Amino acid sequence: MNVNRYLPHYADGAVPQFVENDMFTTVVPLSKGTQKTKAGSQKSSQKILEILREQPKTTIQELASSLAISDRAIKKHISNLKDQGRLRRIGPDKGGHWEVVDREDGGGSQ
């Protein structure tokens, strides 16, 4: 096990903790930057809306590439935005486009 190899990516100099009871456990502390936040998720959703407002035919793969997050994360954001009534798909998956719904209240779908 080479914990020290991965530690700089997670803990910025923190020391891992090795615990041996009935099972052997390694605890690697996380730095603040590696924890997911609601604000970070909202930023990604906002960036998705900005891109789709400018380029409605942008694909999920293109969004993922430009935001440096996974296709799955993009799909989750899009699903949430559709549930909030802030984004709508017009036409089929191939050949269709996105429509950003600008509403003061960010209300539900029609």
N, C-alpha and C positions, 0 to 999 in steps of 0.2 A: 504494500500500500504506500503510495507516494503522495501523502496529504500535502506536504510542503510544496509540491509542484503546482497544485491548484490553489493554495491558500492566498497568494497575492491577488487572484481574480475575485476573491470573495471578501476577504477580511482586512485588507490594508494593514498588514503587520500584526494582527491579533494572533494569539497562540491557540491552537486547537486543544481540545480537552479529550483525553482518552479515559474512558470509564470501563472498568472490568467488574462485572457482577456475575449474574447467571449468563449474561450475554456480553459481548464486547461491543462498546459503542464509541463512536468518534463524533464529537460535537465541533462543528466548524462555525465560528461566529460570522455573521453577515455584516458587511458595512452598510451604512444607510443607503448608498447608491444602488444596492442590489435588491432592495425591497420594493415590491410593486406598490404604487400609490394610486389612489383614485384620481388625483390631479394629473398624473402621467397618462392615465387612460383617457381622461377628458381631453388632454392635449392631442393625443393621437386621433380621437374622434373629430376634433376640430380641424386638424390637418387634413383628414380624409374629406371632410365637407368642403374645405377650401380648394383642394385639388379637383374634386368632382364638380364644383361650381365653375371652375375654369375649363375643365376638360371632361365633359359628361360621359365620354366613351372610354374612359380609363378603365383598364381591367384590374381585377383583384391582384394578379401577379405584378402589374406595374405599380399599384399602390404599395404592395408589400416591399418591393424593391426600393421605391423612393423613400419609404418611412423606416426601412431596415428592421421590419418585424415580419413574422411568419404569415403565410396565406391564411392560416387558421385564425390568427389574431385579427386580421383584416375582416374575415367573415364574421367573427364575433362582434366587432365594432359595427359593421354594417347591419347585422341583425338587430343590435341594440338601437341604432339610429332609425331603422325602419319601425321598430316597436314604439319609439318615441314620436313618430310621425315627422321626423326631420329629413328623411331620405326615402325616395321612391324609385323603383325600377320601372322604366317605360320600355315595353317591347320584350322580345325574347332575350335569353342569356347571350346568344350570339347575334349581334346586329342591333341590340337595344342600347339604351343609354340610361344614365342616372339623372334624377331630378332632385336637387336640393330644395327642400320646402322651408321657406323663410317665414317663420311665425314668431310673433312676440312671445307667446306662452310656450312654444315648443310642444304644443298639445298633441293629442293622439291622431290616428289616421282618420280619413274621411269615411 
